Amino acid sequence: MQRAFLYLLIALSFTGLHAPAQAGIVDSLRWIWSDEEPEVTQSEKEAEEAEAQAILDKATARYEDGNMWLANRGFKKIIKKYEETPAAGEALFYQAHYYMTKERWGKAFKSFQGIVDNHPRFEQFDRVISGQFECATAHMEGARGRILGVIPGFKQYKLANDEFEQIVRNARFGDYAPLSLMNIALLANMREKPEDAIDALDRLINYYPQSMLAPDAYFNLAKTYSELVRGEAYDQGSTRQAISYYEDFLILFPNNQYIGDVEANLERMENLLASSRLNLGDFYYFYRANNTAALIFYNEAITTAPNSDAAAEARDRIADIEAGVRPATSSNLLGKILGFN
């Protein structure tokens, strides 16, 4: 392209045209081969907006008369041909609601997203986010896509998750952001992805601590961690996390309706952790003859849940150690039976 432009310049230099005429031709050619978009004058912009508005007025009249299919054709024309005009934002808004009446939630969400991306100053922005939340909720509640536009497809939980994440990005400081995070956590539990639920709930309590959903987030976060606990013989990282969030809940929301459940769950987690400490202490006391290490874990069991059965056993073990009683392992238990000890 640049080479052709050069050849034309050389050709013009050998013509009999006057310099001003040559300059005009060169400027025209330079504009044709330029990658830059031509500047739109104010009058052209106003004319374009007027054309778009005229089509919108006609389409909305059809929409209100119930002739939605024809109305949507007008909306599509505006969105495609006049995408930067204010009428395009209105057309996307109407189009989204048209798709919602047809339960085509994915298309509706995308139309609303077109407003967010291309018309950030749209006057009814709150209604846009509300509409997106409704679409995502429909997918969360089991709305199915259509194969070939007719056959019901599969449930779209993954799509719902992505849509709620998009809402959080679109309106980070709005009321729908914490609601979306809570729904992301619920979807993660439905899809058996506890790590995703933990991530969403953690963002909720950190970014929106004053939200009305904060108590539920703490409760569900602790509950999710507690459900990851496999038993006293396994790593207790999840148990400690559950205890931490239950304790935070009691401090932050002392009058909440879940207090009874939280106290019961906290006691259960503490007893489990105390039993785990007791088991570790027993390992060092019975099988490694390491009283120092055993005492550390027995004391941890007592500190974690002072009134638990594990704590009572730990106190008995400590008393035996202090009294110099040797642990009854399989070898020295035989010695006791035979009278050698």
Short mmCIF file of the C-alpha atoms (twelve columns), coordinates in Angstrom:
data_MODEL
# 
_entry.id   MODEL 
# 
loop_
_atom_site.group_PDB 
_atom_site.id 
_atom_site.type_symbol 
_atom_site.label_atom_id 
_atom_site.label_alt_id 
_atom_site.label_comp_id 
_atom_site.label_asym_id 
_atom_site.label_seq_id 
_atom_site.Cartn_x 
_atom_site.Cartn_y 
_atom_site.Cartn_z 
_atom_site.pdbx_PDB_model_num 
ATOM 1   C CA . MET A 1   0.000   0.000   0.000   1 
ATOM 2   C CA . GLN A 2   2.778   2.421   0.888   1 
ATOM 3   C CA . ARG A 3   4.656   1.452   -2.308  1 
ATOM 4   C CA . ALA A 4   1.585   2.188   -4.455  1 
ATOM 5   C CA . PHE A 5   1.269   5.550   -2.764  1 
ATOM 6   C CA . LEU A 6   4.913   6.288   -3.609  1 
ATOM 7   C CA . TYR A 7   4.391   5.359   -7.283  1 
ATOM 8   C CA . LEU A 8   1.418   7.717   -7.477  1 
ATOM 9   C CA . LEU A 9   3.478   10.537  -6.051  1 
ATOM 10  C CA . ILE A 10  6.147   9.955   -8.720  1 
ATOM 11  C CA . ALA A 11  3.497   9.875   -11.421 1 
ATOM 12  C CA . LEU A 12  2.019   13.129  -10.227 1 
ATOM 13  C CA . SER A 13  5.424   14.801  -10.367 1 
ATOM 14  C CA . PHE A 14  5.483   14.240  -14.143 1 
ATOM 15  C CA . THR A 15  1.956   15.515  -14.817 1 
ATOM 16  C CA . GLY A 16  1.154   19.029  -15.853 1 
ATOM 17  C CA . LEU A 17  -0.990  19.730  -12.827 1 
ATOM 18  C CA . HIS A 18  -0.256  22.830  -10.828 1 
ATOM 19  C CA . ALA A 19  1.236   22.373  -7.386  1 
ATOM 20  C CA . PRO A 20  -1.982  23.229  -5.456  1 
ATOM 21  C CA . ALA A 21  -3.932  20.642  -7.445  1 
ATOM 22  C CA . GLN A 22  -1.237  18.049  -6.867  1 
ATOM 23  C CA . ALA A 23  -1.290  18.792  -3.144  1 
ATOM 24  C CA . GLY A 24  -5.042  18.285  -3.018  1 
ATOM 25  C CA . ILE A 25  -4.793  14.922  -4.740  1 
ATOM 26  C CA . VAL A 26  -1.932  13.861  -2.478  1 
ATOM 27  C CA . ASP A 27  -3.934  14.802  0.646   1 
ATOM 28  C CA . SER A 28  -6.922  12.814  -0.606  1 
ATOM 29  C CA . LEU A 29  -4.778  9.778   -1.342  1 
ATOM 30  C CA . ARG A 30  -3.050  10.066  2.014   1 
ATOM 31  C CA . TRP A 31  -6.444  9.971   3.766   1 
ATOM 32  C CA . ILE A 32  -7.581  6.942   1.734   1 
ATOM 33  C CA . TRP A 33  -4.505  4.893   2.616   1 
ATOM 34  C CA . SER A 34  -4.280  6.081   6.211   1 
ATOM 35  C CA . ASP A 35  -5.169  3.759   9.092   1 
ATOM 36  C CA . GLU A 36  -6.731  6.654   11.012  1 
ATOM 37  C CA . GLU A 37  -10.484 6.998   11.232  1 
ATOM 38  C CA . PRO A 38  -11.859 10.155  9.647   1 
ATOM 39  C CA . GLU A 39  -12.978 12.746  12.146  1 
ATOM 40  C CA . VAL A 40  -16.735 13.086  12.512  1 
ATOM 41  C CA . THR A 41  -17.971 16.644  12.572  1 
ATOM 42  C CA . GLN A 42  -20.457 17.835  15.151  1 
ATOM 43  C CA . SER A 43  -23.180 18.160  12.547  1 
ATOM 44  C CA . GLU A 44  -22.554 14.610  11.299  1 
ATOM 45  C CA . LYS A 45  -22.665 13.327  14.867  1 
ATOM 46  C CA . GLU A 46  -25.955 15.089  15.522  1 
ATOM 47  C CA . ALA A 47  -27.414 13.737  12.289  1 
ATOM 48  C CA . GLU A 48  -26.367 10.200  13.223  1 
ATOM 49  C CA . GLU A 49  -27.897 10.530  16.682  1 
ATOM 50  C CA . ALA A 50  -31.118 11.838  15.161  1 
ATOM 51  C CA . GLU A 51  -31.292 8.887   12.753  1 
ATOM 52  C CA . ALA A 52  -30.705 6.429   15.579  1 
ATOM 53  C CA . GLN A 53  -33.318 8.119   17.766  1 
ATOM 54  C CA . ALA A 54  -35.892 7.970   14.978  1 
ATOM 55  C CA . ILE A 55  -35.364 4.225   14.588  1 
ATOM 56  C CA . LEU A 56  -35.492 3.804   18.374  1 
ATOM 57  C CA . ASP A 57  -38.790 5.701   18.649  1 
ATOM 58  C CA . LYS A 58  -40.323 3.460   16.001  1 
ATOM 59  C CA . ALA A 59  -38.938 0.288   17.615  1 
ATOM 60  C CA . THR A 60  -40.091 1.209   21.125  1 
ATOM 61  C CA . ALA A 61  -43.585 1.972   19.833  1 
ATOM 62  C CA . ARG A 62  -43.713 -1.501  18.342  1 
ATOM 63  C CA . TYR A 63  -42.338 -2.940  21.595  1 
ATOM 64  C CA . GLU A 64  -45.065 -1.296  23.641  1 
ATOM 65  C CA . ASP A 65  -47.703 -2.517  21.181  1 
ATOM 66  C CA . GLY A 66  -46.496 -6.065  21.755  1 
ATOM 67  C CA . ASN A 67  -44.821 -6.493  18.382  1 
ATOM 68  C CA . MET A 68  -41.554 -7.411  20.024  1 
ATOM 69  C CA . TRP A 69  -39.970 -9.343  17.179  1 
ATOM 70  C CA . LEU A 70  -40.137 -6.379  14.803  1 
ATOM 71  C CA . ALA A 71  -39.083 -4.090  17.639  1 
ATOM 72  C CA . ASN A 72  -35.980 -6.198  18.233  1 
ATOM 73  C CA . ARG A 73  -35.032 -5.882  14.562  1 
ATOM 74  C CA . GLY A 74  -34.942 -2.136  15.055  1 
ATOM 75  C CA . PHE A 75  -32.899 -2.491  18.233  1 
ATOM 76  C CA . LYS A 76  -30.386 -4.700  16.427  1 
ATOM 77  C CA . LYS A 77  -30.024 -2.144  13.632  1 
ATOM 78  C CA . ILE A 78  -29.287 0.651   16.084  1 
ATOM 79  C CA . ILE A 79  -26.800 -1.460  18.064  1 
ATOM 80  C CA . LYS A 80  -24.934 -2.457  14.914  1 
ATOM 81  C CA . LYS A 81  -25.008 0.773   12.900  1 
ATOM 82  C CA . TYR A 82  -25.133 3.448   15.597  1 
ATOM 83  C CA . GLU A 83  -23.284 1.743   18.451  1 
ATOM 84  C CA . GLU A 84  -21.806 4.942   19.909  1 
ATOM 85  C CA . THR A 85  -25.037 6.913   20.098  1 
ATOM 86  C CA . PRO A 86  -27.139 7.258   23.263  1 
ATOM 87  C CA . ALA A 87  -29.940 5.480   21.396  1 
ATOM 88  C CA . ALA A 88  -27.752 2.348   21.239  1 
ATOM 89  C CA . GLY A 89  -27.695 2.170   25.038  1 
ATOM 90  C CA . GLU A 90  -31.489 2.392   25.128  1 
ATOM 91  C CA . ALA A 91  -31.754 -0.212  22.368  1 
ATOM 92  C CA . LEU A 92  -29.551 -2.623  24.344  1 
ATOM 93  C CA . PHE A 93  -31.707 -2.050  27.418  1 
ATOM 94  C CA . TYR A 94  -34.932 -2.836  25.555  1 
ATOM 95  C CA . GLN A 95  -33.297 -5.768  23.809  1 
ATOM 96  C CA . ALA A 96  -32.181 -7.253  27.131  1 
ATOM 97  C CA . HIS A 97  -35.733 -7.100  28.481  1 
ATOM 98  C CA . TYR A 98  -37.054 -8.613  25.276  1 
ATOM 99  C CA . TYR A 99  -34.703 -11.581 25.721  1 
ATOM 100 C CA . MET A 100 -35.741 -11.893 29.363  1 
ATOM 101 C CA . THR A 101 -39.396 -12.243 28.349  1 
ATOM 102 C CA . LYS A 102 -38.262 -15.136 26.145  1 
ATOM 103 C CA . GLU A 103 -36.202 -16.590 29.050  1 
ATOM 104 C CA . ARG A 104 -33.064 -16.263 26.945  1 
ATOM 105 C CA . TRP A 105 -31.092 -15.275 29.988  1 
ATOM 106 C CA . GLY A 106 -27.619 -15.546 28.461  1 
ATOM 107 C CA . LYS A 107 -28.458 -13.200 25.588  1 
ATOM 108 C CA . ALA A 108 -30.142 -10.779 27.985  1 
ATOM 109 C CA . PHE A 109 -27.057 -10.725 30.203  1 
ATOM 110 C CA . LYS A 110 -24.833 -9.968  27.200  1 
ATOM 111 C CA . SER A 111 -27.093 -7.104  26.102  1 
ATOM 112 C CA . PHE A 112 -26.890 -5.588  29.578  1 
ATOM 113 C CA . GLN A 113 -23.119 -6.077  29.469  1 
ATOM 114 C CA . GLY A 114 -23.024 -4.108  26.220  1 
ATOM 115 C CA . ILE A 115 -24.405 -1.139  28.148  1 
ATOM 116 C CA . VAL A 116 -21.788 -1.541  30.889  1 
ATOM 117 C CA . ASP A 117 -18.927 -1.770  28.379  1 
ATOM 118 C CA . ASN A 118 -19.984 0.901   25.869  1 
ATOM 119 C CA . HIS A 119 -22.370 3.201   27.730  1 
ATOM 120 C CA . PRO A 120 -21.030 3.582   31.291  1 
ATOM 121 C CA . ARG A 121 -23.033 6.798   31.814  1 
ATOM 122 C CA . PHE A 122 -26.328 5.131   31.054  1 
ATOM 123 C CA . GLU A 123 -28.967 6.754   33.273  1 
ATOM 124 C CA . GLN A 124 -30.538 3.501   34.466  1 
ATOM 125 C CA . PHE A 125 -27.271 1.779   35.334  1 
ATOM 126 C CA . ASP A 126 -28.678 0.349   38.591  1 
ATOM 127 C CA . ARG A 127 -31.444 -1.353  36.619  1 
ATOM 128 C CA . VAL A 128 -28.828 -2.790  34.282  1 
ATOM 129 C CA . ILE A 129 -27.010 -4.463  37.190  1 
ATOM 130 C CA . SER A 130 -30.338 -5.583  38.647  1 
ATOM 131 C CA . GLY A 131 -31.226 -7.151  35.306  1 
ATOM 132 C CA . GLN A 132 -27.894 -8.963  35.131  1 
ATOM 133 C CA . PHE A 133 -28.414 -10.281 38.652  1 
ATOM 134 C CA . GLU A 134 -31.831 -11.606 37.649  1 
ATOM 135 C CA . CYS A 135 -30.333 -13.378 34.625  1 
ATOM 136 C CA . ALA A 136 -27.528 -14.945 36.665  1 
ATOM 137 C CA . THR A 137 -30.010 -16.019 39.347  1 
ATOM 138 C CA . ALA A 138 -32.162 -17.707 36.707  1 
ATOM 139 C CA . HIS A 139 -29.133 -19.734 35.586  1 
ATOM 140 C CA . MET A 140 -28.300 -20.519 39.201  1 
ATOM 141 C CA . GLU A 141 -31.829 -21.791 39.816  1 
ATOM 142 C CA . GLY A 142 -31.571 -24.243 36.948  1 
ATOM 143 C CA . ALA A 143 -32.566 -22.369 33.781  1 
ATOM 144 C CA . ARG A 144 -31.292 -24.387 30.850  1 
ATOM 145 C CA . GLY A 145 -29.908 -23.309 27.532  1 
ATOM 146 C CA . ARG A 146 -31.492 -24.413 24.261  1 
ATOM 147 C CA . ILE A 147 -29.818 -26.706 21.762  1 
ATOM 148 C CA . LEU A 148 -30.663 -25.520 18.226  1 
ATOM 149 C CA . GLY A 149 -32.984 -23.046 19.913  1 
ATOM 150 C CA . VAL A 150 -35.479 -25.777 20.795  1 
ATOM 151 C CA . ILE A 151 -34.097 -28.720 22.788  1 
ATOM 152 C CA . PRO A 152 -33.493 -28.023 26.517  1 
ATOM 153 C CA . GLY A 153 -29.800 -28.244 27.346  1 
ATOM 154 C CA . PHE A 154 -27.910 -28.808 30.580  1 
ATOM 155 C CA . LYS A 155 -28.063 -26.728 33.736  1 
ATOM 156 C CA . GLN A 156 -25.649 -23.831 33.544  1 
ATOM 157 C CA . TYR A 157 -24.106 -23.430 36.986  1 
ATOM 158 C CA . LYS A 158 -20.688 -22.552 35.556  1 
ATOM 159 C CA . LEU A 159 -22.249 -19.797 33.443  1 
ATOM 160 C CA . ALA A 160 -24.123 -18.486 36.490  1 
ATOM 161 C CA . ASN A 161 -20.843 -18.389 38.427  1 
ATOM 162 C CA . ASP A 162 -19.135 -16.394 35.652  1 
ATOM 163 C CA . GLU A 163 -22.064 -13.981 35.438  1 
ATOM 164 C CA . PHE A 164 -22.027 -13.300 39.183  1 
ATOM 165 C CA . GLU A 165 -18.272 -12.681 38.975  1 
ATOM 166 C CA . GLN A 166 -18.927 -10.209 36.146  1 
ATOM 167 C CA . ILE A 167 -21.488 -8.393  38.299  1 
ATOM 168 C CA . VAL A 168 -18.894 -8.028  41.066  1 
ATOM 169 C CA . ARG A 169 -16.517 -6.439  38.533  1 
ATOM 170 C CA . ASN A 170 -19.237 -4.232  37.039  1 
ATOM 171 C CA . ALA A 171 -20.497 -2.769  40.312  1 
ATOM 172 C CA . ARG A 172 -17.836 -3.404  42.931  1 
ATOM 173 C CA . PHE A 173 -19.291 -0.864  45.359  1 
ATOM 174 C CA . GLY A 174 -22.963 -1.635  44.790  1 
ATOM 175 C CA . ASP A 175 -25.406 -3.731  46.768  1 
ATOM 176 C CA . TYR A 176 -25.316 -6.566  44.260  1 
ATOM 177 C CA . ALA A 177 -21.604 -7.307  44.711  1 
ATOM 178 C CA . PRO A 178 -21.873 -9.013  48.148  1 
ATOM 179 C CA . LEU A 179 -25.070 -10.754 47.035  1 
ATOM 180 C CA . SER A 180 -23.236 -12.086 43.995  1 
ATOM 181 C CA . LEU A 181 -20.325 -13.319 46.116  1 
ATOM 182 C CA . MET A 182 -22.716 -15.166 48.396  1 
ATOM 183 C CA . ASN A 183 -24.356 -16.792 45.379  1 
ATOM 184 C CA . ILE A 184 -20.932 -17.751 44.021  1 
ATOM 185 C CA . ALA A 185 -20.295 -19.545 47.323  1 
ATOM 186 C CA . LEU A 186 -23.657 -21.326 47.145  1 
ATOM 187 C CA . LEU A 187 -22.952 -22.387 43.562  1 
ATOM 188 C CA . ALA A 188 -19.529 -23.684 44.597  1 
ATOM 189 C CA . ASN A 189 -21.149 -25.852 47.257  1 
ATOM 190 C CA . MET A 190 -23.676 -27.122 44.705  1 
ATOM 191 C CA . ARG A 191 -20.770 -28.009 42.396  1 
ATOM 192 C CA . GLU A 192 -18.809 -29.560 45.305  1 
ATOM 193 C CA . LYS A 193 -15.981 -27.024 45.038  1 
ATOM 194 C CA . PRO A 194 -15.383 -25.932 48.660  1 
ATOM 195 C CA . GLU A 195 -12.205 -24.036 47.753  1 
ATOM 196 C CA . ASP A 196 -14.218 -21.729 45.466  1 
ATOM 197 C CA . ALA A 197 -16.809 -21.229 48.202  1 
ATOM 198 C CA . ILE A 198 -14.085 -20.292 50.693  1 
ATOM 199 C CA . ASP A 199 -12.592 -17.802 48.229  1 
ATOM 200 C CA . ALA A 200 -15.947 -16.076 47.601  1 
ATOM 201 C CA . LEU A 201 -16.889 -15.911 51.282  1 
ATOM 202 C CA . ASP A 202 -13.450 -14.642 52.224  1 
ATOM 203 C CA . ARG A 203 -13.795 -11.805 49.693  1 
ATOM 204 C CA . LEU A 204 -17.236 -11.003 51.055  1 
ATOM 205 C CA . ILE A 205 -16.135 -10.581 54.675  1 
ATOM 206 C CA . ASN A 206 -12.977 -8.671  53.721  1 
ATOM 207 C CA . TYR A 207 -14.407 -6.303  51.097  1 
ATOM 208 C CA . TYR A 208 -17.908 -5.887  52.555  1 
ATOM 209 C CA . PRO A 209 -17.609 -6.257  56.345  1 
ATOM 210 C CA . GLN A 210 -20.636 -3.985  56.875  1 
ATOM 211 C CA . SER A 211 -22.880 -5.969  54.555  1 
ATOM 212 C CA . MET A 212 -26.018 -7.549  55.971  1 
ATOM 213 C CA . LEU A 213 -24.619 -10.816 54.604  1 
ATOM 214 C CA . ALA A 214 -21.434 -10.677 56.710  1 
ATOM 215 C CA . PRO A 215 -22.827 -12.867 59.546  1 
ATOM 216 C CA . ASP A 216 -23.949 -15.492 57.041  1 
ATOM 217 C CA . ALA A 217 -20.550 -15.333 55.344  1 
ATOM 218 C CA . TYR A 218 -18.681 -15.975 58.618  1 
ATOM 219 C CA . PHE A 219 -21.060 -18.793 59.545  1 
ATOM 220 C CA . ASN A 220 -20.862 -20.468 56.122  1 
ATOM 221 C CA . LEU A 221 -17.098 -20.016 55.967  1 
ATOM 222 C CA . ALA A 222 -16.641 -21.764 59.308  1 
ATOM 223 C CA . LYS A 223 -19.136 -24.450 58.286  1 
ATOM 224 C CA . THR A 224 -17.313 -25.049 54.982  1 
ATOM 225 C CA . TYR A 225 -13.996 -25.480 56.778  1 
ATOM 226 C CA . SER A 226 -15.573 -27.818 59.326  1 
ATOM 227 C CA . GLU A 227 -16.923 -29.998 56.513  1 
ATOM 228 C CA . LEU A 228 -13.374 -30.380 55.176  1 
ATOM 229 C CA . VAL A 229 -12.236 -31.982 58.437  1 
ATOM 230 C CA . ARG A 230 -11.664 -35.690 57.903  1 
ATOM 231 C CA . GLY A 231 -11.150 -36.730 61.527  1 
ATOM 232 C CA . GLU A 232 -8.849  -36.413 64.507  1 
ATOM 233 C CA . ALA A 233 -6.165  -38.569 62.906  1 
ATOM 234 C CA . TYR A 234 -5.669  -36.141 59.992  1 
ATOM 235 C CA . ASP A 235 -4.152  -32.693 59.564  1 
ATOM 236 C CA . GLN A 236 -6.160  -30.166 61.577  1 
ATOM 237 C CA . GLY A 237 -5.614  -27.058 59.432  1 
ATOM 238 C CA . SER A 238 -9.291  -26.903 58.466  1 
ATOM 239 C CA . THR A 239 -10.312 -27.482 62.096  1 
ATOM 240 C CA . ARG A 240 -8.253  -24.498 63.233  1 
ATOM 241 C CA . GLN A 241 -9.746  -22.327 60.479  1 
ATOM 242 C CA . ALA A 242 -13.273 -23.327 61.453  1 
ATOM 243 C CA . ILE A 243 -12.554 -22.543 65.118  1 
ATOM 244 C CA . SER A 244 -11.117 -19.154 64.149  1 
ATOM 245 C CA . TYR A 245 -14.189 -18.120 62.139  1 
ATOM 246 C CA . TYR A 246 -16.619 -19.415 64.766  1 
ATOM 247 C CA . GLU A 247 -14.769 -17.384 67.413  1 
ATOM 248 C CA . ASP A 248 -14.835 -14.296 65.175  1 
ATOM 249 C CA . PHE A 249 -18.570 -14.777 64.717  1 
ATOM 250 C CA . LEU A 250 -19.181 -14.828 68.493  1 
ATOM 251 C CA . ILE A 251 -17.184 -11.619 68.918  1 
ATOM 252 C CA . LEU A 252 -18.656 -9.711  65.967  1 
ATOM 253 C CA . PHE A 253 -22.287 -10.856 66.129  1 
ATOM 254 C CA . PRO A 254 -23.095 -11.694 69.781  1 
ATOM 255 C CA . ASN A 255 -26.846 -11.206 69.292  1 
ATOM 256 C CA . ASN A 256 -27.224 -13.100 66.043  1 
ATOM 257 C CA . GLN A 257 -29.829 -15.844 65.646  1 
ATOM 258 C CA . TYR A 258 -27.113 -18.388 64.832  1 
ATOM 259 C CA . ILE A 259 -25.355 -18.006 68.196  1 
ATOM 260 C CA . GLY A 260 -26.617 -21.350 69.550  1 
ATOM 261 C CA . ASP A 261 -25.498 -23.248 66.460  1 
ATOM 262 C CA . VAL A 262 -22.145 -21.472 66.420  1 
ATOM 263 C CA . GLU A 263 -21.418 -22.295 70.073  1 
ATOM 264 C CA . ALA A 264 -22.303 -25.953 69.521  1 
ATOM 265 C CA . ASN A 265 -20.192 -26.202 66.362  1 
ATOM 266 C CA . LEU A 266 -17.298 -24.418 68.040  1 
ATOM 267 C CA . GLU A 267 -17.364 -26.867 70.944  1 
ATOM 268 C CA . ARG A 268 -17.412 -29.797 68.514  1 
ATOM 269 C CA . MET A 269 -14.418 -28.442 66.591  1 
ATOM 270 C CA . GLU A 270 -12.483 -27.730 69.788  1 
ATOM 271 C CA . ASN A 271 -13.146 -31.262 71.069  1 
ATOM 272 C CA . LEU A 272 -11.933 -32.664 67.770  1 
ATOM 273 C CA . LEU A 273 -8.757  -30.597 67.889  1 
ATOM 274 C CA . ALA A 274 -8.189  -31.577 71.541  1 
ATOM 275 C CA . SER A 275 -8.538  -35.265 70.604  1 
ATOM 276 C CA . SER A 276 -6.011  -34.760 67.844  1 
ATOM 277 C CA . ARG A 277 -3.545  -33.230 70.321  1 
ATOM 278 C CA . LEU A 278 -4.177  -36.119 72.744  1 
ATOM 279 C CA . ASN A 279 -3.407  -38.644 69.989  1 
ATOM 280 C CA . LEU A 280 -0.130  -36.927 69.195  1 
ATOM 281 C CA . GLY A 281 0.777   -36.851 72.865  1 
ATOM 282 C CA . ASP A 282 0.004   -40.566 73.150  1 
ATOM 283 C CA . PHE A 283 2.227   -41.268 70.158  1 
ATOM 284 C CA . TYR A 284 5.235   -39.662 71.843  1 
ATOM 285 C CA . TYR A 285 4.393   -41.059 75.291  1 
ATOM 286 C CA . PHE A 286 3.639   -44.680 74.347  1 
ATOM 287 C CA . TYR A 287 5.770   -45.245 71.238  1 
ATOM 288 C CA . ARG A 288 8.690   -42.830 71.432  1 
ATOM 289 C CA . ALA A 289 9.247   -42.542 75.216  1 
ATOM 290 C CA . ASN A 290 9.535   -38.784 74.667  1 
ATOM 291 C CA . ASN A 291 7.822   -37.318 77.704  1 
ATOM 292 C CA . THR A 292 8.798   -33.746 76.840  1 
ATOM 293 C CA . ALA A 293 7.009   -33.831 73.478  1 
ATOM 294 C CA . ALA A 294 4.086   -35.715 74.989  1 
ATOM 295 C CA . LEU A 295 3.598   -33.059 77.667  1 
ATOM 296 C CA . ILE A 296 3.451   -30.317 75.027  1 
ATOM 297 C CA . PHE A 297 0.584   -32.002 73.190  1 
ATOM 298 C CA . TYR A 298 -1.262  -33.009 76.359  1 
ATOM 299 C CA . ASN A 299 -1.202  -29.418 77.537  1 
ATOM 300 C CA . GLU A 300 -2.437  -28.254 74.133  1 
ATOM 301 C CA . ALA A 301 -5.381  -30.644 74.445  1 
ATOM 302 C CA . ILE A 302 -6.254  -29.173 77.846  1 
ATOM 303 C CA . THR A 303 -5.898  -25.585 76.640  1 
ATOM 304 C CA . THR A 304 -7.980  -26.172 73.497  1 
ATOM 305 C CA . ALA A 305 -11.007 -27.746 75.202  1 
ATOM 306 C CA . PRO A 306 -10.601 -27.760 79.013  1 
ATOM 307 C CA . ASN A 307 -13.910 -29.537 79.670  1 
ATOM 308 C CA . SER A 308 -13.609 -32.211 77.004  1 
ATOM 309 C CA . ASP A 309 -13.045 -35.938 77.494  1 
ATOM 310 C CA . ALA A 310 -9.735  -35.549 75.671  1 
ATOM 311 C CA . ALA A 311 -8.620  -32.931 78.205  1 
ATOM 312 C CA . ALA A 312 -9.526  -35.254 81.106  1 
ATOM 313 C CA . GLU A 313 -7.422  -38.051 79.574  1 
ATOM 314 C CA . ALA A 314 -4.576  -35.614 78.968  1 
ATOM 315 C CA . ARG A 315 -4.581  -34.644 82.646  1 
ATOM 316 C CA . ASP A 316 -4.367  -38.325 83.622  1 
ATOM 317 C CA . ARG A 317 -1.384  -38.809 81.272  1 
ATOM 318 C CA . ILE A 318 0.380   -35.774 82.726  1 
ATOM 319 C CA . ALA A 319 -0.177  -37.114 86.238  1 
ATOM 320 C CA . ASP A 320 1.342   -40.465 85.202  1 
ATOM 321 C CA . ILE A 321 4.373   -38.762 83.682  1 
ATOM 322 C CA . GLU A 322 4.925   -36.646 86.779  1 
ATOM 323 C CA . ALA A 323 4.580   -39.774 88.955  1 
ATOM 324 C CA . GLY A 324 7.160   -41.580 86.833  1 
ATOM 325 C CA . VAL A 325 4.719   -44.197 85.558  1 
ATOM 326 C CA . ARG A 326 6.030   -45.936 82.487  1 
ATOM 327 C CA . PRO A 327 3.564   -46.179 79.568  1 
ATOM 328 C CA . ALA A 328 1.936   -49.572 79.056  1 
ATOM 329 C CA . THR A 329 3.178   -50.322 75.555  1 
ATOM 330 C CA . SER A 330 2.958   -53.854 74.225  1 
ATOM 331 C CA . SER A 331 6.452   -54.787 75.471  1 
ATOM 332 C CA . ASN A 332 6.306   -53.441 79.018  1 
ATOM 333 C CA . LEU A 333 2.660   -54.513 79.360  1 
ATOM 334 C CA . LEU A 334 3.925   -58.129 78.892  1 
ATOM 335 C CA . GLY A 335 6.586   -57.416 81.482  1 
ATOM 336 C CA . LYS A 336 3.921   -56.298 83.961  1 
ATOM 337 C CA . ILE A 337 1.917   -59.446 83.358  1 
ATOM 338 C CA . LEU A 338 5.029   -61.643 83.891  1 
ATOM 339 C CA . GLY A 339 6.056   -59.628 86.966  1 
ATOM 340 C CA . PHE A 340 9.309   -58.279 85.513  1 
ATOM 341 C CA . ASN A 341 8.406   -54.572 86.009  1 
# 
